Amino acid sequence: MNYSASIAPQTFGHLLGEFNWHKSKAKRLFVLWSLMVFPSLISCLFLVGIPATFFSVYFAHRSWRRWRSPQTVVLLYQHGLVDQRKPQPVILPYADVDTLLIAVTRLANVTSHVYTLQTKDKRKIQFDEHLAQIKDLGQILQEQVAQQQLPEAIATYNRGLPISFKQLAISPDGMSRGRQHLSWQDFDGATVIQSRTRKHVHVFLEIKQKGQQKPWALLDQATFPNLSLFFALLNHIQVSTRPDDI
């Protein structure tokens, strides 16, 4: 599907957020790549210097354009987004999103967030720290995608069918993970937890079973799809079910 040509963003409802390049990061990268150009030119005396020079100039120019660009490059609406980071903009309705993944990484004491959308026709769009206010962007994205996906998930649940979250499935009988099963009567809650060190951060979805200290499941957030939908669906089940049934 050619998203950039087939859908007008005016049909996406209210504008919720506008995001530009991360200017200070782009400036730092411009300086770094510019400093690499001169030694790369010297290394042109050897064959390896030619591609090194090309890449240094290319990335310095790209970083310069991002640093000096006044243009908003990502716009998030109620029902879709416009990604203008490339010459050919991508216009994507949230209805066409199949999976949203959230990855948190830590390198050299810097924590980064990466949000990856996979569409139903297997395209991927990724938003990372090269964009300003990436956590705000990710929050809006999670809320709107979950809001779009929730009605279908509730309808599937009400038909008695499982809703798959890759490693985990939710159904009226409870949760399943491979051969493991956790009934709603034994379910004690789910939360996102972090394990931090000076160099690394690990983020997990922890699912607890009543009467047990050890988690029933500990799942890596980076590979768990549609986390916000998971919590929205849990909330719907808990609100719509009598307390003594869960």
Secondary structure, DSSP 8 states (H G I E B T S, - for coil): --HHHH--GGGG-SEEEEE-B-HHHHHHHHHHHHHHHHHHHHGGGSTTHHHHHHHHHHHHHHHHHHHH--S--EEEESSEEEE-SSSS-EEEEGGGEEEEEEEEEEETTEEEEEEEEEETTS-EEEE-TTBTTHHHHHHHHHHHHHHHHHHHHHHHHHTT--EE-SS-EEETTEEEETTEEEETTTEEEEEEEEEE-SS-EEEEEEEEETT-SS-SEEEEGGG-S-HHHHHHHHHHHHHHS-GGG-
